[in-house]
Every structure is written in structure tokens, then in C-alpha cells.
């Protein structure tokens, strides 16, 4: 949770600085898109590994 809070505070100004330095949004979006995909994948993997499985393997329980 703390990494998320740090990212919420730090990323918008950093992306704004990147836009100012490059003069466009292309590089900012090019960095933001894969980072979002990685965060989604990590979250999905963590959620899957923390979900208890039933001994019978039927997904119930």
C-alpha cells in the first residue's frame, strides 16, 4: 500500500516534468502504459496466489 501512495504523489509531477522536457505526451504515455500493464499483472498474480483453493480442486471453498 505504501508503494501505491508514493506513486500517487510522485508520478504525476514526474510525468509533467517529462512532458515539459520533451514537449509532448508521447514519451510519458509510452512509459505509463507498460508500467500500468506490469502493475495489473503483478496484482493479478498476487491475487491469484492469495486466493485459497479447495482440496478437491473444484474451485469451491
GROMACS elastic network, one bead per residue, 0.5 to 0.9 nm:
[ bonds ]
;  ai    aj funct       b0    kb
    1     4     6  0.51898   500
    1     5     6  0.64823   500
    1     6     6  0.88535   500
    2     5     6  0.50518   500
    2     6     6  0.62213   500
    2     7     6  0.85766   500
    3     6     6  0.51285   500
    3     7     6  0.61376   500
    3     8     6  0.85984   500
    4     7     6  0.50843   500
    4     8     6  0.61339   500
    4     9     6  0.87444   500
    5     8     6  0.50529   500
    5     9     6  0.63899   500
    5    10     6  0.86170   500
    6     9     6  0.52754   500
    6    10     6  0.59582   500
    6    11     6  0.81979   500
    7    10     6  0.50821   500
    7    11     6  0.53849   500
    7    12     6  0.83549   500
    8    11     6  0.60591   500
    8    12     6  0.72170   500
    9    12     6  0.68968   500
    9    13     6  0.78528   500
   10    13     6  0.60349   500
   10    14     6  0.63740   500
   10    15     6  0.88414   500
   11    14     6  0.50510   500
   11    15     6  0.59806   500
   11    16     6  0.84221   500
   12    15     6  0.51665   500
   12    16     6  0.60369   500
   12    17     6  0.85687   500
   13    17     6  0.60730   500
   13    18     6  0.85200   500
   14    17     6  0.50418   500
   14    18     6  0.61760   500
   14    19     6  0.86293   500
   15    19     6  0.61427   500
   15    20     6  0.85673   500
   15    25     6  0.86431   500
   15    27     6  0.89638   500
   15    28     6  0.57317   500
   15    29     6  0.86689   500
   15    31     6  0.89921   500
   15    32     6  0.85392   500
   16    19     6  0.50338   500
   16    20     6  0.61802   500
   16    21     6  0.86021   500
   16    25     6  0.88422   500
   16    28     6  0.81591   500
   17    21     6  0.60768   500
   17    22     6  0.85542   500
   18    21     6  0.50864   500
   18    22     6  0.60440   500
   18    23     6  0.81152   500
   18    24     6  0.83438   500
   18    25     6  0.81549   500
   18    27     6  0.76317   500
   18    28     6  0.64377   500
   19    22     6  0.52849   500
   19    23     6  0.54612   500
   19    24     6  0.52115   500
   19    25     6  0.54896   500
   19    26     6  0.81996   500
   19    27     6  0.76191   500
   19    28     6  0.64884   500
   20    23     6  0.52794   500
   20    24     6  0.72594   500
   20    25     6  0.88696   500
   21    24     6  0.82456   500
   22    25     6  0.78762   500
   22    26     6  0.86954   500
   22    27     6  0.77073   500
   24    27     6  0.73072   500
   24    28     6  0.80033   500
   25    28     6  0.52506   500
   25    29     6  0.61373   500
   25    30     6  0.84619   500
   26    29     6  0.53268   500
   26    30     6  0.59862   500
   26    31     6  0.86910   500
   27    31     6  0.61832   500
   27    32     6  0.84770   500
   28    31     6  0.53146   500
   28    32     6  0.60541   500
   28    33     6  0.86085   500
   29    33     6  0.58433   500
   29    34     6  0.87782   500
   30    33     6  0.56990   500
   30    34     6  0.71041   500
   31    34     6  0.60304   500
   31    35     6  0.64297   500
   31    36     6  0.88048   500
   32    35     6  0.52025   500
   32    36     6  0.60823   500
   32    37     6  0.86929   500
   33    36     6  0.52041   500
   33    37     6  0.63435   500
   33    38     6  0.87697   500
   34    38     6  0.61146   500
   34    39     6  0.85420   500
   35    38     6  0.50773   500
   35    39     6  0.61575   500
   35    40     6  0.85888   500
   36    39     6  0.50611   500
   36    40     6  0.61581   500
   36    41     6  0.86426   500
   37    40     6  0.50630   500
   37    41     6  0.61979   500
   37    42     6  0.86398   500
   38    41     6  0.50776   500
   38    42     6  0.61012   500
   38    43     6  0.84777   500
   39    42     6  0.51609   500
   39    43     6  0.60467   500
   39    44     6  0.85292   500
   40    43     6  0.51399   500
   40    44     6  0.61067   500
   40    45     6  0.86124   500
   41    44     6  0.50966   500
   41    45     6  0.61227   500
   41    46     6  0.85150   500
   42    45     6  0.51707   500
   42    46     6  0.60476   500
   42    47     6  0.84640   500
   43    46     6  0.51246   500
   43    47     6  0.59927   500
   43    48     6  0.84868   500
   44    47     6  0.50897   500
   44    48     6  0.60555   500
   44    49     6  0.85941   500
   45    48     6  0.51013   500
   45    49     6  0.61535   500
   45    50     6  0.86021   500
   46    49     6  0.52076   500
   46    50     6  0.61532   500
   46    51     6  0.87097   500
   47    50     6  0.52206   500
   47    51     6  0.62599   500
   48    51     6  0.53988   500
   48    52     6  0.85626   500
   49    52     6  0.78178   500
   52    59     6  0.88534   500
   52    61     6  0.75099   500
   53    56     6  0.84450   500
   53    57     6  0.68624   500
   53    58     6  0.83654   500
   53    59     6  0.61028   500
   53    60     6  0.73730   500
   53    61     6  0.66169   500
   54    57     6  0.54396   500
   54    58     6  0.66770   500
   54    59     6  0.58252   500
   54    60     6  0.58540   500
   54    61     6  0.50173   500
   55    58     6  0.80280   500
   55    59     6  0.87069   500
   55    61     6  0.83433   500
   56    59     6  0.78208   500
   56    60     6  0.83302   500
   57    60     6  0.77166   500
   58    61     6  0.84052   500
